[in-house]
Amino acid sequence: MANRNFSMIEYFNRLAEERRPVLTFQGETKADWERWREQFSAKLLELCGEWPQPAPGGLNAETIYSCDEGDFVREKVVIDTEQHFSVPAYVLIPKDRRRARNGKLPAILCLHGHGPYGKEPVAGVIDPNRPELAAHTASMNYDYGAEMAREGYLTMSPDSRVFGELGDGGNPYPGRDACNVHFIRGLLLGVNLLTLNIWDMMKCLDYLQSRPDADGKRIGAMGLSWGGTRTAFLAALDERVKAADIICYLTQFEHFAIREANFCGSQFLPHLFRYGDVADVAGLIAPRSLLVESGVYDTCFPVEPVLRAHEHLRRVYRAAGAENRLHIDLFIGGHQFHGPSAKEFFDRYL
């Protein structure tokens, strides 16, 4: 009986110790990086599975309302991302035009994390009837969509599936995680929930490129936590993202997903850890510009596996000859948007 195990938790921990991703980056040279990038990007695209089809008639973008908020104009917009789905978003248009070129502003797709409010805190929504929204925003310095608009960027903050206005009332399955319910539904139908969210973000890029006031060649992406997940995967798969800021997400699958079970069905693709780790996904952004913000006291993603992921990512960028385009901000703080490094980063690269 001494060597027998009855714990499923320990079972998966042992599997994770024994297995290492077969396509994780292990090279040193530019040629190593080029071969790895071709192989791993093809595998990641394969793991995404079936992609949706565009909505008939295209995005069918509609502006619901527009209002003046002092430093910027807020628009509420809705786009059709596929035949059976539409996505609402806030677009913040800065009055400060110093970053405009030929009348067009650089744009940043600002993606929210987990939580009951979806896009609202990121877009700096202030509702006097909901003081808890303000407290939630302040706790994570969460209004980076509004902050970057004040810095002169046109920002777009959409809801992701299962959150905000896409949350079916907020708690459709009491006692269960809606992400997990829809993840399982999708598997039955051969569709991955993360793939659907990546697709929606790609359609947001289409929308930004369609706007006459946005510079389609100067688009960035940023997001905290689950927003960092989408930022990493979107930028890895879509080169229209010229600069990306992954906030409090870059870590290792073995720690946060296997050992800590700190994940949900929105955050990963089936079989992904057989082939690569979080830093490998982020490494596909190379040689484009990447900022990684990580809090020393982040309880969601403890610092030890974060530092290991940082070093792995540095090896990828070094081999790609783009180490000077990778910026890592290890700041004194928790699970939150830091701020100063992001403003310097986007000022430099957008």
C-alpha positions as CSV (number, residue, x, y, z in Angstrom):
1,M,0.0,0.0,0.0
2,A,2.9,2.4,0.5
3,N,3.2,3.3,-3.2
4,R,-0.5,3.5,-3.9
5,N,-2.3,6.8,-4.4
6,F,-6.0,7.6,-4.0
7,S,-5.9,11.3,-4.6
8,M,-6.8,12.8,-8.0
9,I,-5.1,16.0,-7.0
10,E,-1.8,14.2,-6.4
11,Y,-2.4,12.1,-9.6
12,F,-2.3,15.2,-11.8
13,N,0.5,16.8,-9.8
14,R,2.6,13.7,-10.5
15,L,1.7,13.8,-14.2
16,A,2.7,17.4,-14.4
17,E,6.1,16.6,-12.8
18,E,6.8,13.8,-15.3
19,R,5.7,15.6,-18.5
20,R,7.3,18.5,-20.2
21,P,5.8,20.3,-23.2
22,V,7.3,18.8,-26.3
23,L,7.5,22.1,-28.3
24,T,8.6,24.4,-25.5
25,F,11.4,26.6,-26.7
26,Q,14.9,25.2,-25.9
27,G,17.1,26.8,-28.5
28,E,19.6,29.7,-28.5
29,T,20.1,30.9,-32.0
30,K,17.9,32.9,-34.5
31,A,17.6,29.7,-36.6
32,D,16.4,27.8,-33.6
33,W,13.8,30.4,-32.9
34,E,12.6,30.5,-36.5
35,R,12.1,26.7,-36.6
36,W,10.4,26.7,-33.2
37,R,8.1,29.6,-34.1
38,E,7.0,27.9,-37.3
39,Q,6.2,24.6,-35.4
40,F,4.7,26.0,-32.3
41,S,2.5,28.7,-34.0
42,A,1.1,26.0,-36.3
43,K,0.4,23.7,-33.3
44,L,-1.3,26.6,-31.4
45,L,-3.5,27.3,-34.4
46,E,-4.4,23.7,-34.6
47,L,-5.3,23.5,-30.9
48,C,-7.6,26.4,-31.3
49,G,-9.9,24.0,-33.3
50,E,-12.9,25.3,-35.2
51,W,-13.1,29.0,-35.8
52,P,-16.4,30.8,-36.3
53,Q,-17.5,32.4,-39.5
54,P,-18.0,36.1,-39.9
55,A,-21.5,37.5,-39.4
56,P,-23.5,37.9,-42.7
57,G,-23.0,41.4,-43.8
58,G,-19.9,41.9,-41.7
59,L,-19.6,43.7,-38.4
60,N,-22.8,45.7,-38.7
61,A,-21.3,48.1,-36.2
62,E,-23.8,50.3,-34.4
63,T,-23.1,53.2,-32.1
64,I,-25.7,53.1,-29.3
65,Y,-24.9,56.4,-27.7
66,S,-22.1,59.0,-27.4
67,C,-21.4,61.3,-24.4
68,D,-18.8,63.8,-23.4
69,E,-16.8,62.7,-20.3
70,G,-14.4,65.6,-20.1
71,D,-11.0,64.2,-21.2
72,F,-12.6,61.9,-23.8
73,V,-15.8,61.1,-25.6
74,R,-17.4,57.8,-24.6
75,E,-19.2,55.7,-27.3
76,K,-21.1,52.6,-26.6
77,V,-20.8,50.3,-29.7
78,V,-22.0,46.9,-30.6
79,I,-20.5,44.7,-33.4
80,D,-21.6,41.3,-34.8
81,T,-18.7,38.9,-34.4
82,E,-20.4,35.9,-35.9
83,Q,-23.9,34.8,-37.1
84,H,-25.1,34.0,-33.6
85,F,-23.2,36.5,-31.5
86,S,-22.7,40.2,-30.9
87,V,-20.3,42.0,-28.6
88,P,-20.8,45.3,-26.8
89,A,-17.9,47.6,-26.1
90,Y,-17.0,51.1,-24.9
91,V,-14.8,53.2,-27.2
92,L,-13.1,56.2,-25.6
93,I,-12.0,58.9,-28.0
94,P,-9.4,61.3,-26.4
95,K,-9.7,65.0,-26.9
96,D,-5.9,65.2,-26.6
97,R,-4.8,64.8,-30.2
98,R,-1.0,64.9,-29.7
99,R,-0.6,61.3,-30.8
100,A,-2.6,61.7,-34.0
101,R,-0.9,61.2,-37.4
102,N,-2.7,62.3,-40.5
103,G,-5.8,62.8,-38.3
104,K,-5.7,59.2,-37.0
105,L,-5.1,58.1,-33.4
106,P,-3.2,55.0,-32.2
107,A,-5.6,52.5,-30.6
108,I,-5.4,50.1,-27.7
109,L,-7.7,47.2,-27.2
110,C,-8.2,47.1,-23.4
111,L,-9.3,43.7,-22.1
112,H,-10.9,43.1,-18.7
113,G,-10.2,40.3,-16.2
114,H,-12.6,38.1,-14.2
115,G,-15.2,39.8,-12.1
116,P,-18.9,40.7,-12.2
117,Y,-18.5,44.0,-14.1
118,G,-16.8,43.0,-17.4
119,K,-15.7,46.0,-19.4
120,E,-17.1,48.7,-17.1
121,P,-14.1,49.2,-14.6
122,V,-11.6,49.1,-17.5
123,A,-13.5,51.8,-19.3
124,G,-13.7,53.9,-16.2
125,V,-17.4,53.8,-15.8
126,I,-18.6,55.7,-12.8
127,D,-22.1,54.9,-11.5
128,P,-23.1,56.7,-8.3
129,N,-25.7,54.0,-7.8
130,R,-23.1,51.3,-7.6
131,P,-20.3,52.3,-5.1
132,E,-19.1,48.7,-5.2
133,L,-18.0,49.2,-8.8
134,A,-15.8,52.2,-7.8
135,A,-14.3,50.1,-5.0
136,H,-13.6,47.2,-7.4
137,T,-11.9,49.5,-9.8
138,A,-9.8,51.2,-7.2
139,S,-8.7,47.8,-5.7
140,M,-6.8,46.8,-8.9
141,N,-6.1,50.2,-10.5
142,Y,-8.4,48.8,-13.0
143,D,-9.4,51.7,-15.3
144,Y,-6.5,51.4,-17.7
145,G,-8.9,51.9,-20.7
146,A,-9.7,55.3,-19.4
147,E,-6.2,56.0,-18.3
148,M,-4.7,55.3,-21.7
149,A,-7.5,57.5,-23.3
150,R,-6.3,60.3,-21.1
151,E,-2.8,59.7,-22.5
152,G,-4.1,60.3,-26.0
153,Y,-4.9,56.8,-27.2
154,L,-8.3,55.7,-28.7
155,T,-9.2,52.7,-26.5
156,M,-11.8,50.0,-27.0
157,S,-13.0,47.9,-24.0
158,P,-15.3,45.0,-25.0
159,D,-17.0,42.4,-22.9
160,S,-15.8,38.8,-23.2
161,R,-18.1,35.9,-23.3
162,V,-19.7,35.0,-20.0
163,F,-18.9,38.5,-18.5
164,G,-20.6,41.8,-18.3
165,E,-23.4,42.2,-20.7
166,L,-22.5,38.7,-22.1
167,G,-23.1,37.1,-18.7
168,D,-26.7,36.0,-19.1
169,G,-27.7,37.9,-16.0
170,G,-24.5,37.3,-14.0
171,N,-25.3,34.0,-12.3
172,P,-27.2,31.7,-14.6
173,Y,-25.8,28.5,-12.9
174,P,-25.8,29.1,-9.2
175,G,-22.9,27.2,-7.5
176,R,-21.2,26.6,-10.8
177,D,-18.7,28.6,-12.9
178,A,-20.4,29.7,-16.1
179,C,-17.0,29.5,-17.9
180,N,-16.7,25.8,-17.1
181,V,-20.3,25.1,-18.1
182,H,-19.8,26.8,-21.5
183,F,-16.4,25.2,-22.0
184,I,-17.9,21.8,-21.7
185,R,-20.8,22.7,-23.9
186,G,-18.3,23.9,-26.5
187,L,-16.3,20.6,-26.3
188,L,-19.4,18.6,-27.0
189,L,-19.9,20.7,-30.2
190,G,-16.2,20.8,-31.1
191,V,-15.8,24.5,-30.2
192,N,-13.3,25.9,-27.7
193,L,-14.4,28.8,-25.5
194,L,-11.0,30.5,-25.6
195,T,-11.0,30.3,-29.4
196,L,-14.4,32.1,-29.5
197,N,-13.0,34.9,-27.3
198,I,-9.9,35.2,-29.4
199,W,-12.1,35.5,-32.5
200,D,-14.2,38.2,-30.9
201,M,-11.0,40.2,-30.1
202,M,-9.9,39.7,-33.8
203,K,-13.2,41.2,-34.9
204,C,-12.6,44.1,-32.5
205,L,-9.3,44.7,-34.4
206,D,-11.3,44.6,-37.6
207,Y,-13.6,47.3,-36.1
208,L,-10.7,49.5,-35.0
209,Q,-9.2,49.3,-38.5
210,S,-12.6,50.3,-40.0
211,R,-12.8,53.5,-37.9
212,P,-11.7,56.7,-39.8
213,D,-10.3,58.2,-36.6
214,A,-8.1,55.1,-35.7
215,D,-4.7,54.3,-37.2
216,G,-5.0,50.6,-38.2
217,K,-1.2,50.3,-38.3
218,R,-0.8,51.4,-34.7
219,I,-2.9,49.1,-32.6
220,G,-1.9,47.7,-29.2
221,A,-3.5,45.4,-26.7
222,M,-3.4,45.2,-22.9
223,G,-5.2,43.3,-20.2
224,L,-5.1,42.2,-16.5
225,S,-5.4,38.6,-15.5
226,W,-8.0,37.0,-17.8
227,G,-7.5,40.1,-19.9
228,G,-3.8,39.2,-19.9
229,T,-4.7,35.7,-21.1
230,R,-6.6,37.1,-24.1
231,T,-3.9,39.7,-24.8
232,A,-1.2,36.9,-24.9
233,F,-3.2,34.6,-27.2
234,L,-4.5,37.4,-29.4
235,A,-1.1,39.0,-30.0
236,A,0.5,35.5,-30.5
237,L,-2.0,34.8,-33.3
238,D,-2.7,38.2,-34.9
239,E,0.3,40.3,-36.0
240,R,-1.9,43.4,-36.3
241,V,-1.2,43.9,-32.5
242,K,2.0,45.9,-32.8
243,A,2.6,46.2,-29.0
244,A,1.1,44.2,-26.1
245,D,1.0,44.6,-22.4
246,I,0.3,41.3,-20.4
247,I,-0.6,42.3,-16.9
248,C,-0.4,39.8,-14.0
249,Y,-0.9,36.7,-16.1
250,L,2.5,35.4,-17.2
251,T,3.3,32.3,-15.1
252,Q,3.5,28.5,-15.5
253,F,0.7,26.1,-16.3
254,E,2.1,23.5,-13.8
255,H,1.7,25.9,-10.9
256,F,-1.4,28.0,-11.6
257,A,-3.5,25.4,-13.5
258,I,-2.4,22.0,-12.3
259,R,-1.2,22.5,-8.7
260,E,-3.4,25.5,-7.7
261,A,-6.4,24.9,-10.0
262,N,-6.6,28.7,-10.4
263,F,-8.2,28.7,-13.8
264,C,-11.6,28.2,-15.6
265,G,-12.8,26.9,-18.9
266,S,-12.2,30.3,-20.6
267,Q,-8.4,30.3,-20.0
268,F,-6.9,27.4,-21.9
269,L,-7.0,25.2,-25.0
270,P,-7.3,21.4,-24.6
271,H,-3.9,19.6,-24.7
272,L,-2.0,22.9,-24.8
273,F,0.4,22.0,-21.9
274,R,1.5,18.9,-23.9
275,Y,3.1,21.3,-26.3
276,G,4.0,24.6,-24.7
277,D,3.7,26.8,-21.6
278,V,2.4,30.3,-21.0
279,A,5.7,31.9,-21.8
280,D,5.8,30.0,-25.1
281,V,2.5,31.5,-26.1
282,A,3.8,34.9,-25.2
283,G,7.0,34.2,-27.0
284,L,5.2,34.0,-30.3
285,I,4.7,37.7,-30.1
286,A,8.4,38.2,-30.8
287,P,9.9,40.1,-32.4
288,R,7.1,42.6,-31.8
289,S,7.1,44.7,-28.7
290,L,5.9,43.2,-25.4
291,L,5.6,44.5,-21.9
292,V,4.9,42.1,-19.0
293,E,3.7,43.6,-15.7
294,S,3.9,41.3,-12.6
295,G,3.2,42.1,-9.0
296,V,5.6,40.8,-6.4
297,Y,2.7,40.2,-4.0
298,D,0.2,38.8,-6.5
299,T,-1.6,36.1,-4.7
300,C,-3.2,34.7,-7.9
301,F,0.2,34.2,-9.5
302,P,3.0,33.9,-6.9
303,V,6.3,35.4,-7.8
304,E,8.5,32.2,-8.0
305,P,6.8,30.6,-11.1
306,V,6.4,34.1,-12.5
307,L,10.1,34.7,-12.4
308,R,10.7,31.3,-14.1
309,A,8.3,32.3,-16.8
310,H,10.0,35.7,-17.2
311,E,13.3,34.0,-17.8
312,H,11.9,31.5,-20.4
313,L,10.4,34.5,-22.2
314,R,13.7,36.3,-22.2
315,R,15.4,33.3,-23.8
316,V,12.8,33.3,-26.6
317,Y,13.2,37.1,-27.3
318,R,17.0,36.8,-27.0
319,A,17.1,34.1,-29.7
320,A,14.8,36.1,-31.9
321,G,17.2,39.0,-31.7
322,A,14.5,41.2,-30.1
323,E,15.5,41.3,-26.5
324,N,15.5,45.1,-26.5
325,R,11.7,44.9,-27.4
326,L,10.8,42.9,-24.3
327,H,10.2,44.9,-21.2
328,I,9.4,43.3,-17.8
329,D,8.0,45.4,-14.9
330,L,8.3,43.4,-11.7
331,F,6.6,45.9,-9.4
332,I,5.8,46.1,-5.7
333,G,2.1,45.4,-5.6
334,G,-0.5,42.7,-6.0
335,H,-2.9,41.6,-8.7
336,Q,-3.3,45.0,-10.4
337,F,-2.4,47.3,-13.2
338,H,0.8,49.1,-12.3
339,G,0.7,52.0,-14.8
340,P,3.9,53.9,-15.3
341,S,5.7,51.3,-17.4
342,A,2.6,50.9,-19.7
343,K,2.5,54.6,-20.4
344,E,6.2,54.6,-21.3
345,F,5.9,51.4,-23.3
346,F,3.0,52.5,-25.6
347,D,4.5,56.0,-25.9
348,R,7.6,54.3,-27.4
349,Y,6.0,51.7,-29.6
350,L,2.7,53.2,-30.8
